[in-house]
Amino acid sequence: MPIRLQDVLKHSTLTPADPVIRAAAAIAAQTQLRWIHSSEVLDIAPLLGGGELLLTGGQALVLATDKRRIGYIWELAERGVAALAIETGTELPSIPSSMVAAAEAAGLPLIELRKVVPFVGVMEAINSLLVSETAGHLQQADRASHAMAVELAHGGSLDRILAVLADATRSEVVLTSVAGAPLASAQPVDHAEEPEPAEASDAQDRTRTIQVDVSVRGIPSARLTLHALKGADVNLARIAGNRSVDILALALLQRMPPGLKEMAGAALIRAVDSGTQNWRLQQLAPAAGIPLAAQLVAVVVRSPGSKQPRMAVEHLLERVGHHSASYTDNAELLALAVLRPGKTQEDRDAILAGLQSLALPEGTVSAVGPVATGISAAPWSLTEARLTLDLAAGAGPLRDGSLRAGPGQSGVVLDADAFAVERLAFHTLNETQRTDYVSQQLGALLVHDAQRNSALVETLRVWLDSGCNTAQAARELHLERQSMHQRLQRIFSLCGGDPRGTGRLAALHLATRLAAL
């Protein structure tokens, strides 16, 4: 019998903590648990597998910003964590309201533990019960995968193979390509359309949905989605889905082996990333459909969430350019996009705008590298895109060249061309030289900012970035024009006068850009 969250909250080891559900109570009643884990690390989500009750003493949350706390909630929800329990007390008197609101919106049951209990004792007691349950699930999953293998050996279609899995888990099962095209689907034989309650939400639906990536010869080729029907065992569906990957990969290999172009594209990206010899790039590019002399750009997407945005990015690059290739490595998605002759800038702008419009996981940051002429220059474009991400991470607030996502989207898109000055300085000047240059050009402003907690250096940078347009700079800094004029007069007095019309203008502009790093 599945072990549910409401049962665990009533367990003798946890009731002394006086637990109370603060968010997503409607979901908590039906939430199944796979494991109980404790951690004070806020970046724990990528290390979890889904279905866990996460216990935390809240020490890290006390020191975190409100934005980081909200991000923590969404990362756990995206990872499929069953629930989060936070211990409150002297250091953390109560759970911040922003976290409660985020958990409600994300559909993540949030529990407040109002008294201290030893987490080790709770985990030992509950996990021992879950281990017994998992052993039974593994036996059922192995029987299902064996039946799927028999169906495959007898020449069964993908639909018939999935039907075995659907019956074993009482789930609706769908297999799609990496591009999102349906390949096969199945439902349990006794499936009847179940009326969803009026209060059913996307979050409730998500707790019953499991997604598993299927790779063929190391290349992500399909995605398996299981939606457990009402009353079905979600943990069994999760285990059986993961156990079925090898069978499905073999079935895909027999029926639709990955094409040479796709395999060569993945190999090409790996070669570009590793800085391999040019002859290897020359060999792989034609097989991947990329002309040797093509104008192309590299794209790097860093995403902290569990769902890689590969499909969405590939769709975008296919729409914009003639050819593209992509490869996922840990938390990075690497891609190359070929630009049309004569429309290089137009296509590159379309990629930047397209990335900005995609619905990507919270916290995703993307960078588009400079245009490279020929496949031999692709490693340079990739290196510069990565460098742009690193420079922007150290530069603090977003500035020109950093595009915030639109309404309903999340993430930041960076244009490597907008960081050309910083990239040049990084390659040609060491850290000491950069620091000395900034001090020589902006020393008086830096001292003023440090002593009076002002922002004259940033004001000067925004003004210079705007082409010395005082009105535009005032708007970007949310200042009245008179206040902007007063700041500029103060800046000019500290910098030796108005730099317009002098050779000092470019020097000051470079210094303000480097100062942000």
N, C-alpha and C positions, 0 to 999 in steps of 0.2 A: 504494500500500500504506500503511495507516495507520501513523503514527509513534507508537510507544508509549513509555511512561515508561522501561521497562527498556532500550530502545534508546538513549534519550538519556543515561541514566546511564553507558552504556558509550562514549559519544562522546568523541573525543579531546580536546575542549575542557573536558569536565567530569571525566574520570577523574583529572586531577591534584588535584582537590578531595577525593579519597578518600571518595566518598559512601557512606553506609550507610543503609539503610531502618530507621527506628526504630519505625514504626507502620503498620498496614494493609498489610503486605507481601503478603498474599494478593491484595489488590485491585490492588496496584501492577503485578503481572505483566501484567494485561490493560488497564491504564489508557491511554487514548488522549490525546494532547495536541493542543490547538488552537493554542497560542501559549506563549511564555515571556516572563515579565514580572518586573521586579525593583522592589521598593519597601520603604522603611523605615517607611511610614505604616501604623499599625495599623487605621485606618478605611478601608482600601482596598477591602473587599469590594463595596460598592455600585457601584464603578467598574469591576468586572470582569464579563466576560460568561459565564464558565464554560468549563471545559476548559483553563485555564492551569496551567502549572508556575510557581509564584511563588517567586522567589529573594529572600532577605533576609539582611542581614548581622547581624541580631539586636540592633542597638543600641537600638532602641525597646523590645524585649522586656526588656532589662536593667533599664530604669526602670519598667516596667509592673508592676501588681499581679498576683498570681496569678489573681485573678478575671478581670482584663482579658485575660490570656494565654489562658485557657480560652475566653473569649468570642470572641477572635480566631480560634481554631481553628473554633468552631462557625459563625461568620459566613462563613468561607471555604467550609466544607463545604456550608452551605445555599445558597451562591451557585453551587455546582457546580464549584468550582476543582478541577483534576485532582490537584494535589499541592503541598506546601509544602516548600521546601528552606531550612534555616537553617544559616548559617555559624557555627561555634563557634570559640572562640579565647580570647584573653586576657580580653576583656570578658564573654563568655558561655562559660564553660568547657564546659558541656554543656547539652543541651536539658532543661528542667525536666520532672520525671516527671509532673507534672500535665498538661502539654501532650501528652506521649506517650499518657497514658491517655485524654485527651479526643479525640485524633486517632484512636486505635483505636476508641473508641466511635462517633465520627462517620463512620468509614470514609474518612478523609482520609489518603492516604499521606504520611508525614512523614519527610523525609530529612535527615540530618545531614551537612553538608559540613565535614569535619575539617581541611581545609587551604584556604588562600585562593586563589581564582582570580578573574580579571577577569570580572565578570558581563557586561560589554559584549561581550566576545569570544564568550562562550557564547551570548548572545542572537542576535548577528549570524549565527553559524554555524547554529544550530538553526532560527531563524525563517526563514532563507532556504529551508530544506527545507520548512518548514510552509507558506510562501507558495506554493511550487510545488504542494503538495498541495491547498491551498485553491482555487487557480485551477481545478483539475480538479473539485473539489466544486461550485464555483459554476456551471460549465457543466452538470453533472449536475442541479443544483437548478433551473436555468433551464429545462432540458428538461422536468423534472417539473412545474414550475408552468405551463409552456405546455400540457402535456397536461391538466392540471387545468382550465385555462381552456377548452380545447376541449370537455372533458366538460361543463363548466358551460354553454357556449354551446349544446350539443345537448340541454339540459334534463336532464342527469344528476342523480340524487339526491345528497344529501350523502354517503351511503355509497359511491356510485360515485366521487365526487370524491376521497374519502379513500383509496379503493382504489388510485388512481394513486400517491398519496404513499406508501402502504404498500409497494407493489411497488418503487418507486424507491429506498426507503431500507431495505428489509427490516426493517420495524418494525411492531409492533402500534400502530395509531393510533386514538385516541378523541377525540371532540369533545364537551365538556360545556358546559352553560349556566353562568352565574355562580353559580347556586344549586346546582350540582353534578349536575343532571339530565343523563343521557346524551342527546345529540342524534344522534350517528352514530358508527360505528366501522368498522374494516376491518383485514384481515390480509393479508400477502403470499399470492399464489396458491399458492406452494410451501411455505407454512407448515405445519409439523408440530409437534405438542406436543413441546417439548424438555425432557428430564428435567434438572431443576436438580440440581447436585451437592449432596451432603449439607451441605457447609460454606458453601453460598451464604447470604448475609446480606442484610439490608435495604440496607446500605451498598453492597454489590456491585450490587444491583439499581438503586440510585439513580444509579450512574455510567453506566448505560445508559438512563436516562429523561430526556427533555427536555420541558419545559413552556413553552408560548408562549401569551400572552394575545392574544385576538382582539377588537378594538374595532370597533364599527359607529357611524359618525358621532361618533367621539370617546368613545363610551360603552362601557366594558368589557362585552362581551356573551357571550363564550365563552372556553373554555380548550382549547387543543390539546395533547394528550399523546402523545408518541412513545416507545415502549419498543423500543429496538433489540434485535433477536434476537441470540443468541449468534453471534459472528463477524461481525456487521454493523459497518459503519463509523459510529461514534457522531457523528463530526464532520460527516459527510454528512447524517445525520438532523437535526442541529442547524441546519445551514445551510438545508436544504430546508424544514424546519419554519418557519423565519423567513421564507423566500421565499414561502411559501404563504399568509401572513396576509391579503394583499389579496384573493386569490381567494376565500378562505373568508369574509371579511367581505362581499364582494359576494354570495356564495351565501346567507349568512344574511339579508342585506337583502332579497333577492328572495323568500325563503321564509318568513321570520319577522322582519319589520322590528321594531325596538324600539318598544314601545308609547309612547303619549303620556305615560302616567303615569311610566314609567321615565325618559324624556327630561326631563320637567318636574321630576322629583325631583332629577336631577343639576343641572339649571339652578337650581333653588331653593337647593340647598346652596351652589353657587357664589355666588349672590346674597347669601345670608346671610353667607358668609365675606367677601365684598368690602364689606359694609356699604352695599349699594345702597339706593336710596330705598324707602320703605315701600310705595308703590303697586305696585312690581315684585313684592314678596313677596306682596301681596294678589292679584296676578294669577296667580302661579305656583302658590301653595299648593293651590287647588282642583283644578288640573290634575294635581297630584301626589297627590291623594287626602287632603290634610291640611286639616281644617276651619280656618277663619280664627281661631276662638276657642278652639281646642284647647289643652289643657294638654300641654306637651311638654318634652323635655330634649334638649340637645345632647350628643353623645359624640365625644370626640377620642381616636384611637388612634395612638400614635407607635411605629413598628416599625423597627428597624435592619436587619432581615433582608430578603432579596430577595423573600420570599413575603408579599404583603400579606394580612392576615387578613379581607378584605372579605366573603367568602362566609360565614365563621363568624359574624361580627358581624351580618350581615344576617339570617341564620337566627334568631339570638337575638332581634333586635328584632321580627321578624315574629311570633315566638311570644309575646312579652310584650305588645306594643301592637297597636292596630288598624291603623296605617299607619306607614311609615317611609321614609326616603330616605337615600341615602349617596353619597359622592363621594370618590375617592382623588386626593390632590394630593401628589406627591413622596413623602415618608416619612410623611405623615399621612393617616389615614382619618377623614373627617368624616361624621357621621350625625345625623339628627333622629329621635326616636321619640315618637309620640303616646301619651299615657297615658289610661287609661280614667277617665271621670268618676266621682268618688267612690272611686276606687282609685288615686289618684295616687301616694301614698307606697308602696303595695304594689307597683305596677308599677316604680317607680324602684328599690326595693330588689331586685326581681327582676333588673333590668338589671345592677346592681352585682354581685350574686351570680353571674349568668350570665357576665359578663365574667371573673370570677375563675376560673370552671370551664373556660374555653375553652383549648384547646391552641394557644397563640400563639407566634410566634418568640421565641427567647431575647432578653431585653433590652426587650421590648415594655412600654410604659407607657400606661395608659388613664386617662381622666378623664371622669366624668359630671357635667355642669353642673347648676346649680340649675333648679328647675321654672320654666318661662316660661309666662305666660298669654297665649295668642294668638301668631300667627305674627310679629307685629311685635316681640315680645320675644325671638324666636329668636336674633338676633345677640348679645344680651346673654348668653344661656345659653352660646353658643359661646365668647364672649370670656372668660367666667368659667371655663369648663372649661380653656381654654388657659392662663389665668393660674394655675390650680391646678397644672397640670403644671410651669410655670416656677417657682412658689413651692416646690413639693416638690423640684425639682431642686436648689434652693439651700438646702434645709433639712437636708440630710445624711441620717441614718438615718430609716427609716420610723417613723411614729408613728400614733396613732389617726387613722382616716380613710384609711390606706394599707393595702390588703389584699394580702397576698402570695398568689400562686397556690397552688392545692392540689397534692397529690401528682401527679406526672406532668405538671404544667403549668408554665408559666414566665411571668414578667411581674408587673407591679404594677398594681392598680386603685385609683384615687384618687376620693374623694367630695368634690366641691366644697363641699358643705355643711359638711364637717368642717374646711374651711379658710376659713370665713366671716369669722373674726376677722382672719386674715392678708389676705384679699381687701379687707376694709373698710379696714384700715390702709394697704394699698398705694394705694388710690384716694384716701384723704383726707389722708395724711401723706407728705411727701417723705422721702427717705432720711436727710437730716440730722435731721429731726424724729423719725423712728423711732429712730435711734441715740441721740439725746439722751434720749428717753423711757426706753429700756432702761437707759441709764447711770444715770438718776435713780433708777429703781426697784430696780435689781439691781447697782449699782456695787460694793458690798462683796463680793457673791458672785462677780462677774466677776473682781475682783482676786484673790480666794482661789483660784479655778479656775486663773487664769493662773500664779500663783506656785507652787501646789502640785500642778498637773496633776490637780486633782480634777474632779468632775462635779456640783457642787451645783446649778447652774442647771438642768441636765437632770433631776436628781432632783426638784427643786421642780416642774418642768413636769409630769413624770409623775404626781406626787402630786396636783397640782391638776387635771390631766385626769381622774384617777380619782375626782374628787369628794371629795378629801381622805381617801380610803380607804387607810390605811397598809398594810394586808395586801395589797391588790391591787397597789399601787405596788411593794411589795417583790418580789412575784412577777414583775412586768414587768421590773424591774431586776435580777432574779436575785440578790437580797440576802436574808440572814436578817432576820427582823423586828427583832431587837435592833440590827443594823447600820443598818437603815432608821431606827429611832428616834434613833440617835446622829447620823445625818446631818441629820435634821429639827431636832434640838436645835441643831446647829451653824448650820443655815440660819436658824432663828428668832433666834439670838443676833446674827447679822450683819444681819438684816432688821428689827430692832427689835421682836421678839416674835412670838408665834403670831398669824397674820393671821385666823384663823377668828373669825367673829362681828364682824368690823370691815369698814369700807369699803375697806381695803387689799387684801382678798382678790382682788377683780376686777382691781384695778390690777396686782398681781403676776402674776396669770394672763395678762393681756394682754402684759405685758413678757416673760414666759418664751416665749410663742408667737412674739413678734417677734424675740426673741434667736436663735431657731433659723434665722431668715432671714439 
